[in-house]
Amino acid sequence: MNKLTKYMRRYWYAYVFALICMVISIALDMLAPQITKRIIDDVIVGGNQNLLIKLLIGILIVGVGRSIFGYFKELTFDLVSSKIAADIRRNLFRHIQSLSIQFFDKTNTGELMSRVKDDVDKIWNALGFVGMLIIEVVIHTSIVLYCMINLSPKLTIIPLIAMPIVACIAIFMEKSLGTVYEEISEENAELNTVAQENLAGVRTVKAFAREKFEINKFLSHNKRYYELNMKQSKVFVKYNPYFQFITKLLPVLVIIFGGSMVIKGEITLGTLGAFTEYSNNIVWPMEMLGWLSNDLASAFASNKKIQKILKETPVVKEKASVTQLGDMKGTIEFDHVSFTQGDKTILSDINFKLESGKTIGIMGATGAGKTSIINLLQRFYDVNEGEIRLDGINIKDLSIKEIRSNISLVMQDVFLFSDTVTENIKLGKRDVINEEEILHAVTNAQAKDFIERMDNQYETIIGERGVGLSGGQKQRISIARSLAKQTPILVLDDSTSALDMETEHLIQKALNELDNTTKIVIAHRISAVRNADEIIILEDGTIAERGTHEELLQAKGLYYKTYMAQYGDYLKTSTIAV
């Protein structure tokens, strides 16, 4: 857990204060047996009644002092561990946000949720209550042993024999628990993933009547999680009786051997009483070794998982010194761009130049590489060959923030946050978009009418992922969000697929009026791209055809076949009618 030391060093002063309080509290605790010794030897055996009141007041002072310093000790540990846990969680989340899309392609959401929540909580526990007790056990045991040796070196041999035995048992138990905790952590992530996917896709589950299958799937992981926790419990149950036996036997042996020493006159009765109290004081640290080892092993396993994520680095990286475009015009150029993922070629030798204010339409079958062009433009991934340029500058020389802040994207898979309509539309430039711009954007996106029919209109809370809205309504809010951002580049990735033809026509009309905006329109419908300045047709990751709507129809290739598939029946009907 060496990575945690940087967080602990930040609050070193608080730890020092907590340790001082701890030492004082333990020292006061160690005074109590000494007062007991005086009561037995001087008051009970010696008959000095005058000392009794003073000694009883001493016990009261010790109790009050322990309570005060114990309170500040626990409060400080709790405050510091809470702050460290918040720092770890914040930095972990920021690091996750900084990672490239490739990381999220291979990592489940449920696993990340487990790391950010459950695993950080376990470290929090280790740095707080558990960590405090571990330190207290060490200090407490050291002071108790010192006091025992002062009272009777011979009797101290008994706890000195017991302690290494208990330590060895604790080490064996910790080794057994280490592997189990890693497995539990992994299964916890799996369980979260299954639950998260099922709840997010509950409508699909119900639509396909898969409730029973999903329940069985969840139960299988739940059973595995239960079995691992039972395995953990069995390890704990196996070793815990040894702790209990040794800690219960220790005071008995002290009384037996100490009693014989009192009879022989080697120690006083008060010394035996004090030593017995010390032996009881050293019992609880021994008893807690198993539980503390248990929780510490869990924290180590969790820290290991978190460190694994923190070691991940972004695949897409910015250069140390980037070029600032400032006022971007929006000229886009793909120069012999190729892109592969693993052994699969996604795009090969893609060439096109889109001047500022112009529109390009991209069509092709599913999996042809249309969306990959957008992913590369936004640097979600980097090209393997060739260059992508914005206003003549390689995007690798620009900051990622500048690239993405100058592109408005309407994604194929619409994602709306569980927030108001207004907040979803302001997402791109939350602090600068005013009400007039929001109204203008929703009007152009043909979303104004249905939004204003809602009970709370623009302050209506949209459910998670847009629950409660139709597919077309979600697409129109997504389009409004991109229009409100007002960037020099607008990308529409199959953004009108859920709209009726009339609504699509009105939106297309509004988009065509954006003269100073460079537009990339990815679509399956001819109607979405027919007015583009250039249309390219992708097939197997390469440009199979390119040209204007009329040029491509005359070529009678892939574009023509798509056109006839969409409009053939209408054209035949029109011919018959004529």
C-alpha positions as CSV (number, residue, x, y, z in Angstrom):
1,M,0.0,0.0,0.0
2,N,3.0,2.3,-0.5
3,K,1.0,4.5,-2.9
4,L,-1.2,5.5,0.1
5,T,1.7,7.1,1.9
6,K,1.5,10.3,-0.3
7,Y,-2.1,10.8,1.0
8,M,-1.0,10.1,4.6
9,R,1.9,12.5,4.4
10,R,-0.5,15.3,3.5
11,Y,-2.2,14.9,6.9
12,W,0.9,14.1,8.9
13,Y,0.1,16.7,11.6
14,A,-3.3,15.2,12.3
15,Y,-1.8,11.7,12.6
16,V,0.9,13.1,15.0
17,F,-1.9,14.7,17.1
18,A,-3.9,11.4,17.1
19,L,-0.8,9.4,18.1
20,I,-0.1,11.8,21.0
21,C,-3.7,11.4,22.2
22,M,-3.4,7.6,21.8
23,V,-0.2,7.4,23.8
24,I,-1.6,9.6,26.6
25,S,-4.8,7.5,26.6
26,I,-2.8,4.2,26.8
27,A,-0.4,5.6,29.4
28,L,-3.4,6.6,31.6
29,D,-4.8,3.1,31.1
30,M,-1.5,1.6,32.3
31,L,-1.8,3.7,35.5
32,A,-4.9,1.9,36.6
33,P,-3.2,-1.4,37.5
34,Q,-0.6,0.6,39.4
35,I,-3.3,2.2,41.5
36,T,-4.8,-1.3,42.0
37,K,-1.5,-2.5,43.3
38,R,-1.4,0.4,45.8
39,I,-4.9,-0.3,47.0
40,I,-4.1,-4.0,47.6
41,D,-0.7,-3.5,49.2
42,D,-1.0,-0.3,51.0
43,V,-4.8,0.0,51.9
44,I,-6.0,-3.6,52.1
45,V,-2.9,-5.4,53.3
46,G,-1.0,-2.4,54.9
47,G,-4.2,-0.9,56.4
48,N,-3.4,2.7,55.3
49,Q,-7.0,3.9,55.0
50,N,-6.0,7.5,54.3
51,L,-4.7,6.6,50.9
52,L,-8.0,5.1,49.7
53,I,-9.8,8.4,48.8
54,K,-6.7,9.7,46.9
55,L,-6.4,6.4,45.0
56,L,-10.1,6.3,44.1
57,I,-9.8,10.0,42.9
58,G,-6.8,8.8,40.8
59,I,-8.9,6.0,39.2
60,L,-11.6,8.7,38.4
61,I,-9.0,11.0,36.9
62,V,-7.6,8.1,34.8
63,G,-11.1,7.2,33.5
64,V,-12.0,10.8,32.6
65,G,-8.5,11.4,31.0
66,R,-8.8,8.2,28.9
67,S,-12.3,9.2,27.7
68,I,-11.2,12.7,26.6
69,F,-8.0,11.6,24.9
70,G,-9.7,8.5,23.4
71,Y,-12.4,10.8,22.0
72,F,-9.9,13.1,20.2
73,K,-7.9,10.1,19.0
74,E,-10.9,8.4,17.3
75,L,-12.3,11.7,16.0
76,T,-9.0,12.6,14.4
77,F,-8.5,9.2,12.8
78,D,-12.1,9.3,11.5
79,L,-11.7,12.8,10.0
80,V,-8.4,12.0,8.4
81,S,-9.4,8.7,6.9
82,S,-12.6,10.3,5.6
83,K,-10.6,13.0,3.9
84,I,-8.1,10.5,2.4
85,A,-10.9,8.3,1.2
86,A,-12.5,11.4,-0.5
87,D,-9.1,12.3,-2.1
88,I,-8.6,8.7,-3.3
89,R,-12.1,8.5,-4.8
90,R,-11.8,11.9,-6.4
91,N,-8.3,11.2,-7.9
92,L,-9.4,7.7,-9.0
93,F,-12.5,9.1,-10.8
94,R,-10.5,11.8,-12.4
95,H,-7.9,9.2,-13.6
96,I,-10.7,7.1,-15.0
97,Q,-12.1,10.1,-16.8
98,S,-8.7,10.8,-18.3
99,L,-8.3,7.3,-19.9
100,S,-8.9,6.7,-23.5
101,I,-12.0,5.0,-25.0
102,Q,-9.9,1.8,-25.4
103,F,-9.9,1.3,-21.6
104,F,-13.7,1.5,-21.5
105,D,-14.0,-0.9,-24.4
106,K,-12.4,-3.6,-22.3
107,T,-13.7,-2.7,-18.8
108,N,-17.1,-3.3,-17.4
109,T,-19.1,-0.4,-15.8
110,G,-19.9,-2.6,-12.8
111,E,-16.2,-3.3,-12.1
112,L,-15.4,0.5,-12.1
113,M,-18.3,1.1,-9.8
114,S,-16.9,-1.5,-7.4
115,R,-13.4,0.1,-7.5
116,V,-14.7,3.7,-6.9
117,K,-17.1,2.7,-4.1
118,D,-16.5,-0.6,-2.4
119,D,-12.7,-0.8,-2.7
120,V,-12.2,2.8,-1.6
121,D,-14.5,2.1,1.4
122,K,-12.3,-0.8,2.5
123,I,-9.1,1.4,2.3
124,W,-11.0,4.1,4.2
125,N,-11.7,1.5,6.9
126,A,-8.0,0.4,7.0
127,L,-6.8,4.0,7.3
128,G,-9.4,4.8,9.9
129,F,-10.7,2.5,12.6
130,V,-8.7,-0.6,11.7
131,G,-5.5,1.4,11.2
132,M,-6.0,3.1,14.5
133,L,-6.5,-0.2,16.3
134,I,-3.4,-1.7,14.7
135,I,-1.2,1.2,15.9
136,E,-2.9,1.1,19.3
137,V,-2.3,-2.7,19.5
138,V,1.5,-2.1,18.9
139,I,1.8,0.8,21.4
140,H,-0.5,-0.8,23.9
141,T,1.3,-4.1,23.8
142,S,4.7,-2.5,24.1
143,I,3.8,-0.4,27.2
144,V,2.0,-3.3,28.8
145,L,5.1,-5.5,28.4
146,Y,7.3,-2.8,29.8
147,C,5.0,-2.5,32.9
148,M,4.9,-6.3,33.3
149,I,8.7,-6.5,33.2
150,N,9.0,-3.8,35.8
151,L,6.6,-5.8,38.1
152,S,7.9,-9.3,37.5
153,P,10.4,-10.3,34.7
154,K,9.8,-14.0,35.6
155,L,6.0,-13.8,35.1
156,T,6.4,-11.8,31.9
157,I,7.8,-14.9,30.3
158,I,4.2,-16.3,30.0
159,P,2.8,-13.5,27.7
160,L,6.2,-13.4,25.8
161,I,5.7,-17.1,24.9
162,A,2.0,-16.6,24.0
163,M,2.5,-13.6,21.8
164,P,4.7,-15.1,19.1
165,I,2.3,-18.1,18.9
166,V,-0.6,-15.7,18.3
167,A,1.4,-13.7,15.8
168,C,2.2,-16.9,13.8
169,I,-1.4,-17.9,13.7
170,A,-2.4,-14.4,12.5
171,I,0.2,-14.5,9.7
172,F,-1.1,-17.9,8.5
173,M,-4.6,-16.7,8.6
174,E,-3.7,-13.5,6.7
175,K,-2.0,-15.5,3.9
176,S,-5.1,-17.7,3.6
177,L,-7.4,-14.7,3.5
178,G,-5.3,-12.7,1.0
179,T,-6.3,-14.9,-2.0
180,V,-9.9,-15.1,-0.9
181,Y,-10.2,-11.3,-0.7
182,E,-9.0,-10.9,-4.2
183,E,-11.5,-13.4,-5.4
184,I,-14.3,-11.7,-3.4
185,S,-13.3,-8.3,-4.9
186,E,-13.4,-9.7,-8.5
187,E,-16.8,-11.4,-7.9
188,N,-18.2,-8.3,-6.3
189,A,-17.3,-6.4,-9.6
190,E,-19.0,-9.2,-11.6
191,L,-22.1,-9.0,-9.4
192,N,-22.3,-5.2,-9.8
193,T,-21.9,-5.5,-13.6
194,V,-24.7,-8.1,-13.9
195,A,-27.0,-6.0,-11.8
196,Q,-26.1,-2.7,-13.6
197,E,-26.6,-4.2,-17.0
198,N,-29.9,-5.8,-16.1
199,L,-31.3,-2.6,-14.5
200,A,-30.1,-0.4,-17.3
201,G,-31.6,-2.8,-19.9
202,V,-34.8,-3.7,-17.9
203,R,-37.1,-2.8,-20.8
204,T,-35.2,-5.1,-23.2
205,V,-35.2,-7.9,-20.5
206,K,-39.0,-7.6,-20.2
207,A,-39.6,-7.2,-23.9
208,F,-37.9,-10.5,-24.5
209,A,-39.3,-12.2,-21.4
210,R,-35.8,-12.8,-20.1
211,E,-36.7,-12.2,-16.4
212,K,-36.1,-15.8,-15.4
213,F,-32.8,-16.1,-17.3
214,E,-31.5,-12.8,-15.8
215,I,-32.6,-13.9,-12.3
216,N,-30.7,-17.2,-12.7
217,K,-27.7,-15.3,-14.1
218,F,-27.7,-13.0,-11.1
219,L,-28.3,-15.8,-8.7
220,S,-25.3,-17.8,-10.1
221,H,-23.0,-14.8,-9.4
222,N,-24.7,-14.2,-6.0
223,K,-24.1,-17.9,-5.1
224,R,-20.5,-17.6,-6.1
225,Y,-20.2,-14.4,-4.0
226,Y,-21.8,-16.2,-1.1
227,E,-19.5,-19.2,-1.4
228,L,-16.4,-16.9,-1.4
229,N,-17.7,-15.1,1.7
230,M,-18.3,-18.5,3.4
231,K,-14.8,-19.5,2.4
232,Q,-13.6,-16.4,4.1
233,S,-15.7,-17.2,7.2
234,K,-14.4,-20.7,7.3
235,V,-10.8,-19.5,7.4
236,F,-11.7,-17.0,10.1
237,V,-13.6,-19.7,12.1
238,K,-10.7,-22.1,11.7
239,Y,-8.1,-19.8,13.3
240,N,-10.2,-17.8,15.7
241,P,-10.6,-20.6,18.3
242,Y,-6.8,-20.6,18.7
243,F,-6.8,-16.9,19.5
244,Q,-9.6,-17.4,22.0
245,F,-8.0,-20.4,23.7
246,I,-4.6,-18.6,24.1
247,T,-6.1,-15.3,25.4
248,K,-8.3,-17.1,27.9
249,L,-5.5,-19.4,29.1
250,L,-3.0,-16.5,29.6
251,P,-4.7,-14.9,32.7
252,V,-5.2,-18.3,34.2
253,L,-1.6,-19.2,33.9
254,V,-0.6,-15.8,35.3
255,I,-2.8,-16.4,38.4
256,I,-1.5,-19.9,38.9
257,F,2.2,-19.1,38.6
258,G,1.9,-15.7,40.2
259,G,0.0,-17.2,43.2
260,S,2.8,-19.6,43.9
261,M,5.3,-16.6,43.7
262,V,3.1,-14.7,46.3
263,I,3.1,-17.7,48.6
264,K,6.9,-17.9,48.3
265,G,7.2,-14.2,49.0
266,E,8.8,-13.4,45.6
267,I,6.1,-10.8,44.8
268,T,3.4,-9.0,46.7
269,L,-0.4,-9.7,46.4
270,G,-0.8,-6.2,45.0
271,T,1.9,-7.0,42.3
272,L,-0.1,-10.1,41.3
273,G,-3.3,-8.1,41.1
274,A,-1.6,-5.4,38.9
275,F,0.1,-8.1,36.8
276,T,-3.3,-9.9,36.3
277,E,-4.8,-6.6,35.1
278,Y,-2.0,-6.2,32.7
279,S,-2.4,-9.7,31.4
280,N,-6.1,-9.0,30.8
281,N,-5.0,-5.8,29.1
282,I,-2.8,-7.7,26.7
283,V,-5.6,-10.2,25.9
284,W,-7.7,-7.8,23.8
285,P,-4.9,-7.0,21.3
286,M,-4.3,-10.7,20.8
287,E,-8.0,-11.4,20.3
288,M,-8.2,-8.6,17.7
289,L,-5.2,-9.7,15.7
290,G,-7.4,-12.1,13.7
291,W,-10.1,-9.5,13.0
292,L,-7.6,-6.8,12.2
293,S,-5.6,-9.1,9.9
294,N,-9.0,-9.9,8.2
295,D,-9.8,-6.3,7.4
296,L,-6.2,-5.4,6.6
297,A,-6.0,-8.2,4.0
298,S,-9.3,-7.0,2.5
299,A,-7.8,-3.4,2.2
300,F,-4.6,-4.7,0.6
301,A,-6.7,-6.6,-2.0
302,S,-8.8,-3.5,-2.7
303,N,-5.7,-1.3,-3.0
304,K,-4.2,-3.8,-5.5
305,K,-7.3,-3.4,-7.7
306,I,-7.2,0.4,-7.5
307,Q,-3.5,0.5,-8.3
308,K,-4.1,-1.6,-11.3
309,I,-6.5,1.0,-12.7
310,L,-4.1,3.9,-11.7
311,K,-1.4,2.2,-13.7
312,E,-3.5,2.4,-16.8
313,T,-2.4,5.3,-19.1
314,P,-4.3,7.0,-21.8
315,V,-3.6,5.5,-25.2
316,V,-4.4,8.9,-26.9
317,K,-2.0,11.4,-25.5
318,E,-1.5,15.1,-26.0
319,K,1.9,16.5,-26.9
320,A,3.8,18.5,-24.2
321,S,3.5,21.6,-26.4
322,V,0.3,22.0,-28.4
323,T,-0.8,24.4,-31.1
324,Q,-3.6,26.8,-30.2
325,L,-6.0,27.4,-33.2
326,G,-8.0,30.0,-31.5
327,D,-10.8,30.9,-33.9
328,M,-11.4,27.6,-35.7
329,K,-12.8,27.8,-39.2
330,G,-13.8,24.1,-39.5
331,T,-11.9,22.8,-42.5
332,I,-11.5,19.0,-42.2
333,E,-9.0,16.9,-44.1
334,F,-8.5,13.1,-43.9
335,D,-5.2,12.4,-45.6
336,H,-4.6,8.6,-46.4
337,V,-6.1,7.6,-43.0
338,S,-6.0,4.0,-41.9
339,F,-7.3,2.6,-38.6
340,T,-7.0,-0.9,-37.1
341,Q,-8.2,-2.4,-33.9
342,G,-6.3,-5.6,-33.0
343,D,-6.0,-7.6,-36.2
344,K,-9.1,-6.0,-37.7
345,T,-8.8,-3.2,-40.3
346,I,-11.6,-0.7,-39.7
347,L,-10.6,2.0,-42.2
348,S,-8.1,1.9,-45.1
349,D,-6.7,4.8,-47.0
350,I,-9.6,7.3,-46.4
351,N,-9.1,10.6,-48.3
352,F,-11.4,13.6,-48.3
353,K,-11.2,17.4,-47.7
354,L,-14.2,19.3,-46.4
355,E,-13.9,23.0,-46.7
356,S,-15.3,25.3,-44.0
357,G,-19.1,25.7,-44.2
358,K,-19.5,22.7,-46.5
359,T,-21.4,19.4,-45.9
360,I,-20.3,15.9,-46.5
361,G,-22.6,12.9,-46.3
362,I,-21.2,9.5,-45.4
363,M,-23.2,6.3,-46.2
364,G,-22.5,2.6,-46.1
365,A,-23.6,-0.7,-44.6
366,T,-23.5,-1.4,-40.9
367,G,-19.9,-2.0,-39.9
368,A,-18.5,-0.2,-42.9
369,G,-16.6,2.3,-40.7
370,K,-18.8,5.4,-40.7
371,T,-18.8,6.0,-37.0
372,S,-15.1,5.2,-36.8
373,I,-14.4,8.3,-38.9
374,I,-16.1,10.4,-36.2
375,N,-14.2,8.6,-33.4
376,L,-10.9,9.4,-35.1
377,L,-11.9,13.1,-35.8
378,Q,-12.6,13.6,-32.1
379,R,-9.4,11.6,-31.1
380,F,-11.3,8.9,-29.2
381,Y,-8.8,6.8,-31.1
382,D,-5.6,7.6,-33.0
383,V,-5.0,6.8,-36.6
384,N,-2.5,4.1,-37.5
385,E,-1.5,5.7,-40.7
386,G,-2.1,9.1,-42.4
387,E,-3.2,12.3,-40.9
388,I,-6.3,14.1,-39.9
389,R,-6.1,17.9,-40.1
390,L,-8.3,20.7,-38.8
391,D,-7.7,24.1,-40.5
392,G,-4.5,22.5,-41.9
393,I,-3.1,21.4,-38.6
394,N,-2.6,17.8,-37.6
395,I,-5.1,17.1,-34.8
396,K,-2.3,15.4,-32.8
397,D,-0.7,18.8,-32.5
398,L,-3.8,20.3,-31.0
399,S,-5.2,19.9,-27.5
400,I,-7.9,17.3,-27.1
401,K,-10.1,19.9,-25.3
402,E,-9.8,22.3,-28.2
403,I,-10.7,19.7,-30.7
404,R,-13.8,18.4,-28.8
405,S,-15.0,21.9,-27.7
406,N,-15.2,22.9,-31.4
407,I,-17.2,19.9,-32.5
408,S,-20.9,19.3,-31.8
409,L,-21.8,15.6,-32.0
410,V,-25.2,14.1,-32.2
411,M,-24.5,10.4,-31.4
412,Q,-26.2,7.4,-32.8
413,D,-26.8,6.1,-29.3
414,V,-28.5,9.1,-27.7
415,F,-27.5,9.6,-24.0
416,L,-29.5,12.0,-21.8
417,F,-28.7,12.6,-18.2
418,S,-31.2,12.3,-15.4
419,D,-31.6,16.1,-15.2
420,T,-33.9,18.8,-16.5
421,V,-34.4,19.4,-20.2
422,T,-32.6,22.7,-19.9
423,E,-29.5,21.2,-18.2
424,N,-29.3,18.5,-20.9
425,I,-29.5,21.1,-23.7
426,K,-26.9,23.3,-22.0
427,L,-24.5,20.4,-21.6
428,G,-22.0,21.6,-24.2
429,K,-21.5,25.1,-22.8
430,R,-23.3,25.1,-19.6
431,D,-22.1,28.5,-18.3
432,V,-22.6,30.5,-21.4
433,I,-25.8,29.4,-23.1
434,N,-28.7,31.6,-22.4
435,E,-32.5,31.0,-22.5
436,E,-32.8,32.6,-26.0
437,E,-30.2,30.3,-27.5
438,I,-31.9,27.3,-25.9
439,L,-35.2,28.3,-27.4
440,H,-33.7,28.9,-30.8
441,A,-32.0,25.4,-30.6
442,V,-35.1,23.5,-29.6
443,T,-37.1,25.3,-32.3
444,N,-34.6,24.3,-35.0
445,A,-34.5,20.7,-33.6
446,Q,-38.4,20.6,-33.8
447,A,-38.5,19.9,-30.0
448,K,-40.2,23.0,-28.9
449,D,-43.8,21.7,-29.2
450,F,-43.4,18.5,-27.2
451,I,-41.2,20.1,-24.5
452,E,-43.7,22.9,-23.9
453,R,-46.5,20.3,-23.6
454,M,-44.7,18.7,-20.6
455,D,-46.0,19.6,-17.1
456,N,-42.9,21.5,-16.1
457,Q,-41.8,22.3,-19.7
458,Y,-38.0,23.0,-19.8
459,E,-37.6,22.2,-16.1
460,T,-39.0,18.7,-16.5
461,I,-36.7,16.1,-15.1
462,I,-35.8,13.5,-17.7
463,G,-35.5,10.0,-16.4
464,E,-32.2,8.0,-16.5
465,R,-31.0,7.8,-20.2
466,G,-34.1,9.6,-21.3
467,V,-36.7,7.2,-19.8
468,G,-40.2,8.5,-20.5
469,L,-39.3,10.0,-23.9
470,S,-39.8,8.4,-27.3
471,G,-36.8,7.6,-29.5
472,G,-37.7,10.6,-31.7
473,Q,-38.0,13.0,-28.7
474,K,-34.6,11.9,-27.3
475,Q,-33.0,12.5,-30.7
476,R,-34.5,16.0,-31.0
477,I,-33.3,17.0,-27.6
478,S,-29.9,15.6,-28.6
479,I,-29.9,17.6,-31.8
480,A,-31.0,20.7,-29.8
481,R,-28.1,20.1,-27.4
482,S,-25.6,20.1,-30.3
483,L,-27.1,23.2,-32.0
484,A,-27.0,25.1,-28.8
485,K,-23.3,24.5,-28.5
486,Q,-22.8,26.6,-31.6
487,T,-19.5,25.1,-32.8
488,P,-17.8,25.4,-36.2
489,I,-18.2,21.7,-36.8
490,L,-21.4,19.7,-36.5
491,V,-21.5,15.9,-36.7
492,L,-24.8,14.0,-37.1
493,D,-24.3,10.3,-36.7
494,D,-27.6,8.7,-37.9
495,S,-29.3,11.4,-35.8
496,T,-32.7,11.4,-37.6
497,S,-33.3,7.6,-37.8
498,A,-36.1,7.7,-35.2
499,L,-37.9,10.7,-36.8
500,D,-40.8,10.8,-39.2
501,M,-40.1,12.1,-42.7
502,E,-41.8,15.5,-42.1
503,T,-39.9,16.2,-38.9
504,E,-36.6,15.1,-40.6
505,H,-37.3,17.5,-43.5
506,L,-37.9,20.4,-41.2
507,I,-34.7,19.7,-39.3
508,Q,-32.7,19.3,-42.5
509,K,-34.0,22.6,-43.6
510,A,-32.8,24.3,-40.4
511,L,-29.4,22.6,-40.7
512,N,-29.0,23.8,-44.3
513,E,-29.3,27.3,-43.1
514,L,-26.2,26.9,-40.9
515,D,-23.9,28.4,-43.7
516,N,-20.8,28.9,-41.5
517,T,-20.9,25.4,-40.0
518,T,-19.0,22.5,-41.4
519,K,-21.3,19.4,-41.3
520,I,-20.6,15.7,-41.4
521,V,-23.8,13.7,-41.9
522,I,-23.7,10.0,-41.3
523,A,-26.9,8.3,-42.4
524,H,-28.7,5.4,-43.9
525,R,-31.4,7.5,-45.5
526,I,-30.8,9.2,-48.8
527,S,-33.0,12.1,-47.7
528,A,-30.4,13.0,-45.0
529,V,-27.4,13.3,-47.3
530,R,-28.8,14.2,-50.8
531,N,-28.1,17.9,-50.4
532,A,-24.5,17.4,-49.2
533,D,-21.7,19.0,-51.2
534,E,-20.1,15.6,-51.4
535,I,-21.3,12.1,-50.5
536,I,-18.9,9.2,-49.9
537,I,-20.0,5.6,-49.8
538,L,-18.0,3.3,-47.5
539,E,-17.6,-0.4,-48.1
540,D,-15.4,-2.6,-45.9
541,G,-13.6,0.4,-44.6
542,T,-12.7,2.0,-47.9
543,I,-14.3,4.6,-50.1
544,A,-16.2,2.7,-52.8
545,E,-17.9,5.7,-54.4
546,R,-17.9,9.5,-54.0
547,G,-19.7,12.4,-55.7
548,T,-22.8,14.5,-55.5
549,H,-26.3,13.1,-55.3
550,E,-26.8,13.4,-59.1
551,E,-23.3,12.1,-59.9
552,L,-23.8,9.0,-57.8
553,L,-27.2,8.3,-59.3
554,Q,-25.8,8.4,-62.7
555,A,-23.0,6.0,-61.8
556,K,-25.6,3.4,-60.8
557,G,-23.5,1.8,-58.2
558,L,-24.0,1.2,-54.4
559,Y,-25.6,4.6,-53.9
560,Y,-28.0,4.0,-56.8
561,K,-29.0,0.6,-55.3
562,T,-29.7,2.2,-52.0
563,Y,-31.7,5.0,-53.6
564,M,-33.9,2.4,-55.5
565,A,-34.3,0.3,-52.4
566,Q,-35.7,3.4,-50.5
567,Y,-37.6,5.1,-53.4
568,G,-38.2,2.4,-56.0
569,D,-41.7,1.7,-55.0
570,Y,-42.6,5.4,-54.9
571,L,-41.0,5.9,-58.4
572,K,-42.9,3.0,-59.8
573,T,-46.2,4.3,-58.4
574,S,-45.4,7.8,-59.8
575,T,-44.8,6.3,-63.2
576,I,-48.0,4.3,-63.2
577,A,-50.0,7.4,-62.1
578,V,-48.5,9.4,-64.9
